[in-house]
Amino acid sequence: MNDIPVDHTKTYLITGAAGFIGFYLSKRLLEQGSRVIGVDNINDYYDVNLKHVRLEQLKLFSRFEFIKVDISDKDKITKIFEEYKPNIVVNLAAQAGVRYSIENPDVYIQSNIVGFFNILEACRNYPVDHLVYASSSSVYGSNKKVPFEESDVVDHPESLYAATKKSNELMAHTYSHLYKIPTTGLRFFTVYGPMGRPDMAYFGFTQKYFAGESIKIFNNGDFKNDLYRDFTYVDDIVEGIERLLSKAPTEAVPHKVFNIGNNSPEKLMVFIETLEKCLSKATGREVIFNKVFEPIKPGDVPATYASTDLLQQAVGFKPKTSIEEGLQRFAIWYVDYYKEK
């Protein structure tokens, strides 16, 4: 990664700091000498041990301070802004996952709607230089036109999770317009990599293989009309965010939304075959998943495919890590971390 001129005199508040993207972004800013206040509720949506391992790495930096808090707790969030007066806020705290939003919708409203509202209110009352927040490629729903462009109509979410992310964009636009808060929303496209989220398919497939279990593939076994995903390596996501952080919006209504995706969608089966090859290299033996094909799950969309033209025009960057390179790094980390042979 190239060194990007991030302002080290500023205080960065990163919510979801123990999460996948939040960890890598915090680490990158700390390595450059920035002060980072990390916020996370350490919920048990997935293995909390992984969150603690990430946090332990961040706590090695003297300019990192961690506060365990849920962003849906308005009083505590307000006190954090009052005490630390952050210059730049990156809101990555959210309840993630499309399928889980069907099982447990309440937590999505609490975290993604109430929590984000609390962040916006705090930015209004304690003005910041820039608020960056996580949206998602899921806002595009089952849009047929590809690649997805930021100007596309996104009024038909396929899941409650997607609806909360679309709501975030509307809320951010309103607060930006009313209170002149420079705000940037980022539509992430299937982020993966070492120390990633165990609820993501590539991670779950790997766990099931080493547990001797079959993997379920929700594509009807239809290889001709397979699902497509724009898989984006975590380092590319972090570099995109970092570049945007170094360049605050200057427009009259300073709210922008950008896709951050690989601009190179892969068939789900190609991704799975690549993961098998990468795990074979990492273990030194042939890895082949035992595959069970099932119907597409409610809320899943047939394709995600990012146009990255706007991001490239804004900061001169587009993600570039191939799935072969990214999955190999994941496989090496996984085998080492879980001591698999």
The 8 nearest C-alpha neighbors of each residue, nearest first, counted from 0:
[[1, 2, 238, 234, 3, 235, 237, 27],
 [0, 2, 3, 238, 4, 242, 241, 316],
 [3, 1, 0, 4, 31, 5, 238, 241],
 [2, 4, 5, 1, 242, 241, 245, 238],
 [5, 3, 245, 6, 2, 242, 7, 241],
 [4, 6, 245, 3, 7, 244, 241, 242],
 [5, 7, 8, 9, 4, 245, 33, 244],
 [8, 6, 33, 9, 32, 5, 34, 31],
 [7, 9, 6, 10, 33, 34, 32, 5],
 [10, 8, 7, 86, 6, 11, 34, 33],
 [9, 11, 85, 34, 86, 35, 87, 12],
 [12, 10, 35, 87, 85, 88, 36, 34],
 [13, 11, 88, 36, 85, 35, 37, 89],
 [12, 14, 89, 37, 16, 88, 90, 38],
 [15, 13, 38, 92, 90, 16, 91, 39],
 [14, 16, 92, 39, 91, 18, 21, 17],
 [17, 15, 21, 37, 22, 14, 18, 13],
 [18, 16, 50, 22, 15, 54, 53, 39],
 [19, 17, 21, 15, 16, 22, 20, 50],
 [18, 20, 195, 22, 21, 196, 23, 194],
 [21, 19, 23, 22, 18, 24, 233, 237],
 [22, 20, 16, 18, 24, 15, 19, 23],
 [23, 21, 16, 25, 17, 20, 19, 24],
 [22, 24, 26, 20, 25, 21, 27, 19],
 [23, 25, 27, 21, 26, 22, 237, 20],
 [26, 24, 22, 28, 27, 23, 21, 29],
 [27, 25, 29, 23, 24, 28, 30, 22],
 [26, 28, 24, 30, 25, 29, 23, 31],
 [29, 27, 31, 25, 33, 30, 26, 24],
 [30, 28, 32, 33, 26, 31, 27, 25],
 [31, 29, 27, 28, 32, 26, 33, 60],
 [30, 32, 28, 29, 33, 27, 7, 5],
 [31, 33, 29, 30, 7, 28, 34, 62],
 [34, 32, 7, 29, 28, 31, 35, 62],
 [33, 35, 62, 10, 63, 11, 29, 32],
 [36, 34, 11, 63, 12, 10, 37, 33],
 [35, 37, 12, 64, 63, 65, 11, 13],
 [38, 36, 65, 13, 16, 14, 64, 12],
 [37, 39, 14, 66, 16, 67, 15, 65],
 [40, 38, 15, 67, 41, 68, 16, 14],
 [39, 41, 69, 68, 67, 42, 38, 15],
 [42, 40, 39, 47, 43, 50, 17, 67],
 [43, 41, 40, 44, 47, 45, 39, 46],
 [42, 44, 45, 47, 46, 41, 40, 48],
 [43, 45, 42, 46, 47, 94, 198, 95],
 [44, 46, 43, 47, 197, 198, 196, 42],
 [47, 45, 48, 49, 43, 44, 50, 197],
 [46, 48, 50, 49, 43, 45, 51, 41],
 [49, 47, 51, 50, 46, 52, 53, 45],
 [48, 50, 52, 47, 51, 46, 53, 194],
 [51, 49, 47, 17, 53, 48, 52, 54],
 [50, 52, 54, 48, 53, 49, 55, 47],
 [53, 51, 49, 55, 54, 50, 48, 56],
 [52, 54, 50, 56, 51, 55, 17, 49],
 [55, 53, 51, 57, 56, 52, 17, 58],
 [54, 56, 58, 52, 57, 53, 51, 59],
 [57, 55, 54, 53, 58, 59, 52, 60],
 [56, 58, 54, 59, 55, 60, 26, 53],
 [57, 59, 55, 60, 56, 54, 63, 61],
 [58, 60, 57, 56, 61, 55, 63, 54],
 [61, 59, 58, 62, 63, 57, 29, 56],
 [60, 62, 63, 59, 58, 64, 34, 29],
 [63, 61, 34, 60, 35, 64, 29, 33],
 [64, 62, 35, 61, 60, 36, 34, 58],
 [63, 65, 36, 37, 35, 62, 66, 58],
 [64, 66, 37, 36, 38, 67, 63, 58],
 [67, 65, 38, 68, 37, 64, 39, 36],
 [68, 66, 39, 40, 38, 65, 69, 41],
 [67, 69, 40, 39, 66, 38, 70, 75],
 [68, 70, 40, 71, 72, 39, 67, 114],
 [69, 71, 114, 72, 76, 68, 110, 73],
 [70, 72, 114, 69, 113, 110, 73, 109],
 [73, 71, 70, 69, 75, 74, 76, 114],
 [72, 74, 76, 117, 75, 71, 77, 70],
 [75, 73, 77, 76, 72, 78, 79, 117],
 [74, 76, 78, 77, 73, 72, 79, 68],
 [77, 75, 79, 73, 78, 74, 70, 72],
 [76, 78, 74, 80, 75, 79, 121, 73],
 [79, 77, 81, 75, 76, 80, 82, 74],
 [80, 78, 76, 82, 81, 77, 83, 75],
 [81, 79, 84, 77, 83, 78, 82, 85],
 [82, 80, 78, 79, 84, 83, 77, 125],
 [81, 83, 79, 80, 84, 78, 77, 85],
 [82, 84, 80, 85, 79, 81, 10, 36],
 [83, 85, 80, 81, 82, 86, 125, 79],
 [86, 84, 10, 87, 83, 11, 12, 80],
 [85, 87, 127, 10, 128, 9, 11, 84],
 [88, 86, 11, 129, 85, 128, 127, 130],
 [87, 89, 12, 130, 11, 13, 131, 90],
 [88, 90, 131, 13, 132, 130, 91, 12],
 [91, 89, 132, 14, 92, 13, 88, 131],
 [90, 92, 15, 14, 133, 132, 89, 93],
 [93, 91, 15, 14, 90, 39, 94, 70],
 [94, 92, 111, 110, 95, 91, 15, 107],
 [93, 95, 107, 110, 111, 106, 96, 92],
 [94, 96, 93, 97, 160, 99, 107, 100],
 [97, 95, 99, 98, 100, 160, 94, 198],
 [96, 98, 100, 160, 99, 158, 298, 95],
 [99, 97, 100, 101, 96, 298, 102, 297],
 [98, 100, 102, 101, 96, 97, 103, 104],
 [101, 99, 104, 103, 98, 102, 97, 160],
 [100, 102, 99, 98, 103, 104, 159, 97],
 [103, 101, 99, 100, 104, 98, 105, 97],
 [102, 104, 100, 105, 101, 99, 106, 107],
 [103, 105, 100, 107, 106, 101, 102, 108],
 [106, 104, 108, 107, 103, 109, 100, 110],
 [105, 107, 109, 108, 104, 110, 103, 94],
 [108, 106, 111, 110, 105, 104, 109, 94],
 [107, 109, 112, 105, 106, 111, 110, 113],
 [110, 108, 106, 113, 107, 112, 111, 71],
 [111, 109, 114, 107, 93, 108, 71, 112],
 [110, 112, 93, 107, 108, 114, 115, 163],
 [111, 113, 108, 115, 114, 110, 109, 116],
 [114, 112, 109, 116, 115, 71, 110, 111],
 [115, 113, 71, 110, 70, 117, 116, 112],
 [114, 116, 118, 117, 112, 113, 111, 119],
 [115, 117, 119, 113, 114, 118, 112, 120],
 [118, 116, 120, 114, 115, 119, 73, 121],
 [119, 117, 115, 121, 116, 120, 122, 114],
 [120, 118, 116, 122, 121, 117, 123, 115],
 [121, 119, 123, 117, 122, 118, 116, 124],
 [120, 122, 118, 124, 123, 119, 77, 125],
 [123, 121, 119, 126, 125, 120, 124, 127],
 [122, 124, 120, 121, 126, 125, 119, 178],
 [123, 125, 121, 122, 126, 120, 77, 119],
 [124, 126, 122, 123, 121, 127, 80, 84],
 [127, 125, 122, 123, 124, 128, 180, 121],
 [126, 128, 86, 129, 87, 122, 125, 85],
 [127, 129, 86, 87, 181, 126, 130, 247],
 [130, 128, 181, 87, 127, 182, 247, 131],
 [129, 131, 182, 88, 89, 87, 181, 183],
 [130, 132, 89, 183, 182, 184, 88, 90],
 [133, 131, 90, 184, 89, 91, 185, 183],
 [134, 132, 185, 91, 184, 90, 186, 135],
 [133, 135, 186, 185, 164, 184, 132, 187],
 [136, 134, 186, 187, 137, 138, 164, 133],
 [135, 137, 186, 188, 138, 187, 139, 303],
 [136, 138, 161, 135, 139, 140, 156, 157],
 [139, 137, 161, 136, 140, 156, 165, 153],
 [140, 138, 153, 137, 142, 136, 141, 156],
 [141, 139, 156, 157, 138, 137, 142, 155],
 [140, 142, 300, 143, 139, 301, 157, 302],
 [143, 141, 140, 139, 144, 145, 147, 153],
 [142, 144, 141, 145, 302, 147, 146, 301],
 [145, 143, 142, 146, 147, 151, 148, 141],
 [146, 144, 147, 304, 143, 305, 142, 148],
 [145, 147, 304, 306, 305, 148, 144, 262],
 [148, 146, 145, 305, 306, 304, 144, 149],
 [147, 149, 150, 306, 151, 146, 305, 258],
 [148, 150, 151, 257, 256, 147, 258, 306],
 [149, 151, 148, 152, 147, 153, 256, 257],
 [152, 150, 148, 149, 153, 147, 139, 142],
 [151, 153, 154, 150, 139, 155, 149, 142],
 [154, 152, 139, 155, 138, 151, 140, 156],
 [153, 155, 152, 156, 138, 139, 165, 140],
 [154, 156, 153, 140, 157, 139, 141, 138],
 [157, 155, 140, 161, 162, 158, 138, 154],
 [156, 158, 298, 140, 155, 161, 159, 141],
 [159, 157, 298, 161, 160, 156, 97, 162],
 [158, 160, 162, 161, 100, 163, 104, 157],
 [159, 161, 163, 158, 162, 97, 100, 164],
 [162, 160, 138, 137, 164, 158, 159, 156],
 [161, 163, 159, 165, 160, 164, 156, 166],
 [164, 162, 166, 160, 161, 165, 111, 159],
 [165, 163, 167, 161, 134, 166, 162, 135],
 [164, 166, 162, 168, 167, 163, 138, 161],
 [167, 165, 163, 169, 164, 168, 170, 162],
 [168, 166, 164, 170, 165, 169, 171, 163],
 [167, 169, 171, 165, 166, 170, 172, 164],
 [168, 170, 166, 172, 167, 171, 173, 165],
 [171, 169, 167, 173, 172, 168, 166, 174],
 [172, 170, 168, 174, 173, 169, 175, 167],
 [171, 173, 175, 169, 170, 174, 254, 176],
 [172, 174, 176, 170, 171, 175, 177, 169],
 [175, 173, 177, 171, 176, 172, 178, 170],
 [174, 176, 180, 179, 172, 173, 178, 177],
 [175, 177, 173, 252, 174, 179, 178, 172],
 [178, 176, 174, 175, 179, 173, 180, 172],
 [177, 179, 175, 180, 174, 176, 123, 173],
 [180, 178, 175, 176, 177, 181, 252, 253],
 [179, 181, 175, 178, 182, 174, 253, 129],
 [182, 180, 253, 129, 248, 254, 175, 130],
 [181, 183, 254, 130, 129, 131, 180, 253],
 [182, 184, 131, 255, 254, 256, 130, 132],
 [185, 183, 256, 132, 131, 134, 133, 255],
 [186, 184, 257, 133, 134, 256, 258, 187],
 [185, 187, 135, 134, 258, 136, 259, 257],
 [186, 188, 135, 259, 136, 185, 260, 258],
 [187, 189, 260, 136, 229, 190, 231, 230],
 [190, 188, 230, 231, 229, 187, 191, 228],
 [189, 191, 231, 232, 233, 188, 230, 187],
 [190, 192, 232, 233, 195, 231, 189, 230],
 [191, 193, 329, 195, 233, 232, 325, 194],
 [194, 192, 329, 195, 332, 328, 333, 191],
 [195, 193, 192, 19, 196, 49, 332, 329],
 [196, 194, 193, 19, 192, 191, 197, 202],
 [195, 197, 198, 199, 19, 194, 202, 45],
 [196, 198, 202, 199, 203, 195, 45, 46],
 [199, 197, 196, 203, 200, 45, 202, 96],
 [200, 198, 197, 202, 196, 201, 203, 195],
 [199, 201, 203, 202, 204, 198, 197, 205],
 [202, 200, 204, 203, 199, 205, 271, 274],
 [203, 201, 197, 205, 200, 204, 199, 206],
 [202, 204, 200, 206, 205, 201, 197, 207],
 [205, 203, 207, 201, 202, 206, 214, 200],
 [204, 206, 208, 202, 203, 207, 201, 209],
 [207, 205, 203, 209, 208, 204, 210, 202],
 [206, 208, 212, 210, 204, 205, 209, 203],
 [209, 207, 211, 205, 210, 206, 212, 288],
 [208, 210, 211, 206, 207, 205, 339, 212],
 [211, 209, 207, 208, 212, 206, 205, 213],
 [212, 210, 208, 209, 207, 213, 206, 289],
 [213, 211, 207, 210, 208, 214, 289, 209],
 [214, 212, 289, 290, 207, 291, 215, 288],
 [215, 213, 290, 204, 291, 289, 207, 216],
 [214, 216, 291, 292, 290, 217, 213, 293],
 [217, 215, 292, 218, 293, 291, 214, 290],
 [216, 218, 295, 293, 294, 219, 292, 215],
 [217, 219, 295, 220, 294, 216, 221, 225],
 [220, 218, 294, 293, 221, 292, 217, 295],
 [221, 219, 292, 218, 222, 293, 216, 217],
 [220, 222, 219, 223, 224, 225, 218, 292],
 [223, 221, 225, 224, 220, 268, 218, 219],
 [222, 224, 221, 225, 220, 226, 266, 218],
 [225, 223, 222, 221, 226, 218, 301, 227],
 [226, 224, 222, 223, 221, 266, 218, 227],
 [225, 227, 301, 267, 302, 266, 218, 228],
 [228, 226, 302, 266, 265, 267, 264, 303],
 [229, 227, 303, 264, 265, 302, 230, 266],
 [228, 230, 264, 304, 303, 261, 188, 263],
 [231, 229, 189, 228, 190, 261, 188, 232],
 [230, 232, 190, 261, 260, 189, 188, 191],
 [233, 231, 191, 235, 234, 190, 192, 325],
 [232, 234, 236, 235, 192, 191, 190, 237],
 [235, 233, 237, 236, 232, 238, 23, 0],
 [234, 236, 318, 238, 233, 237, 232, 239],
 [235, 237, 233, 239, 234, 238, 240, 259],
 [238, 236, 234, 240, 239, 235, 24, 241],
 [237, 239, 241, 235, 240, 236, 242, 234],
 [238, 240, 236, 242, 237, 241, 235, 243],
 [241, 239, 243, 237, 238, 242, 244, 236],
 [240, 242, 238, 244, 243, 239, 237, 245],
 [241, 243, 245, 239, 244, 240, 238, 314],
 [242, 244, 240, 246, 245, 241, 239, 314],
 [245, 243, 241, 246, 242, 240, 247, 5],
 [244, 246, 5, 242, 243, 4, 247, 241],
 [247, 245, 243, 244, 248, 242, 314, 5],
 [246, 248, 129, 244, 245, 249, 243, 181],
 [249, 247, 253, 181, 250, 246, 182, 254],
 [250, 248, 253, 247, 251, 181, 252, 246],
 [249, 251, 253, 252, 248, 254, 181, 255],
 [252, 250, 253, 249, 179, 176, 254, 248],
 [253, 251, 176, 250, 254, 175, 179, 181],
 [252, 254, 181, 250, 248, 251, 182, 249],
 [255, 253, 182, 183, 172, 252, 175, 181],
 [254, 256, 183, 184, 182, 253, 257, 248],
 [255, 257, 184, 183, 185, 149, 254, 258],
 [258, 256, 185, 310, 186, 184, 259, 149],
 [257, 259, 186, 185, 307, 260, 305, 187],
 [260, 258, 187, 186, 188, 257, 307, 236],
 [261, 259, 188, 305, 231, 262, 258, 229],
 [260, 262, 231, 318, 263, 229, 230, 319],
 [263, 261, 305, 260, 306, 304, 264, 307],
 [262, 264, 261, 229, 265, 304, 305, 230],
 [265, 263, 229, 228, 304, 227, 262, 230],
 [266, 264, 227, 228, 267, 229, 270, 269],
 [265, 267, 227, 269, 268, 226, 225, 270],
 [266, 268, 270, 269, 226, 227, 265, 271],
 [269, 267, 271, 270, 266, 272, 222, 225],
 [270, 268, 272, 266, 271, 267, 273, 265],
 [269, 271, 267, 273, 268, 272, 274, 266],
 [272, 270, 268, 274, 273, 269, 267, 275],
 [273, 271, 275, 269, 274, 270, 268, 276],
 [274, 272, 270, 276, 275, 271, 269, 277],
 [273, 275, 271, 277, 272, 276, 278, 326],
 [276, 274, 272, 278, 273, 286, 277, 287],
 [277, 275, 279, 273, 274, 278, 280, 272],
 [276, 278, 327, 274, 280, 279, 275, 330],
 [277, 279, 281, 275, 330, 280, 276, 282],
 [280, 278, 285, 276, 286, 284, 282, 277],
 [281, 279, 277, 283, 278, 282, 276, 284],
 [280, 282, 278, 331, 279, 283, 330, 277],
 [283, 281, 279, 284, 340, 280, 278, 334],
 [282, 284, 280, 279, 281, 285, 340, 278],
 [285, 283, 279, 282, 286, 280, 281, 278],
 [284, 286, 279, 287, 283, 276, 280, 275],
 [285, 287, 279, 275, 278, 284, 288, 276],
 [288, 286, 275, 285, 289, 208, 272, 279],
 [289, 287, 290, 208, 286, 214, 213, 275],
 [288, 290, 213, 214, 287, 291, 212, 208],
 [291, 289, 214, 213, 288, 215, 292, 216],
 [292, 290, 215, 214, 216, 213, 293, 289],
 [293, 291, 216, 220, 219, 215, 217, 290],
 [292, 294, 217, 219, 216, 218, 295, 291],
 [295, 293, 219, 217, 218, 296, 292, 220],
 [294, 296, 217, 218, 219, 293, 297, 299],
 [295, 297, 299, 298, 294, 217, 98, 293],
 [298, 296, 299, 295, 98, 157, 158, 300],
 [297, 299, 158, 157, 296, 97, 300, 98],
 [300, 298, 297, 296, 295, 301, 157, 97],
 [299, 301, 141, 302, 140, 298, 303, 157],
 [302, 300, 226, 227, 299, 141, 303, 225],
 [303, 301, 227, 228, 300, 226, 304, 141],
 [302, 304, 228, 229, 227, 305, 136, 264],
 [303, 305, 146, 229, 264, 147, 262, 145],
 [306, 304, 262, 147, 260, 146, 307, 258],
 [305, 307, 146, 148, 147, 308, 262, 304],
 [308, 306, 310, 309, 305, 258, 311, 317],
 [307, 309, 311, 310, 306, 312, 317, 148],
 [310, 308, 312, 311, 307, 313, 257, 306],
 [311, 309, 313, 307, 312, 308, 257, 314],
 [310, 312, 315, 316, 308, 309, 313, 314],
 [311, 313, 309, 310, 315, 314, 308, 316],
 [314, 312, 310, 311, 315, 309, 243, 316],
 [313, 315, 311, 316, 312, 310, 242, 243],
 [316, 314, 311, 312, 313, 310, 317, 242],
 [317, 315, 311, 314, 310, 318, 239, 312],
 [316, 318, 311, 319, 307, 310, 315, 261],
 [319, 317, 235, 261, 320, 260, 316, 231],
 [318, 320, 317, 321, 261, 235, 232, 231],
 [321, 319, 232, 318, 325, 324, 322, 235],
 [322, 320, 324, 323, 325, 319, 232, 261],
 [321, 323, 325, 324, 326, 320, 230, 270],
 [324, 322, 321, 326, 325, 327, 273, 277],
 [323, 325, 327, 321, 322, 326, 328, 320],
 [326, 324, 322, 328, 327, 323, 232, 321],
 [327, 325, 329, 328, 323, 322, 324, 330],
 [326, 328, 277, 330, 324, 329, 325, 323],
 [329, 327, 331, 325, 326, 330, 332, 324],
 [328, 330, 193, 326, 192, 332, 327, 331],
 [331, 329, 327, 333, 278, 332, 328, 326],
 [332, 330, 281, 328, 334, 329, 333, 327],
 [331, 333, 329, 335, 330, 334, 193, 336],
 [334, 332, 330, 336, 335, 331, 337, 329],
 [333, 335, 339, 338, 331, 337, 332, 336],
 [334, 336, 338, 332, 333, 337, 331, 339],
 [337, 335, 333, 338, 334, 332, 339, 331],
 [336, 338, 339, 334, 335, 333, 332, 340],
 [339, 337, 335, 334, 336, 340, 333, 332],
 [338, 340, 334, 337, 335, 209, 282, 333],
 [339, 282, 338, 334, 283, 284, 281, 335]]
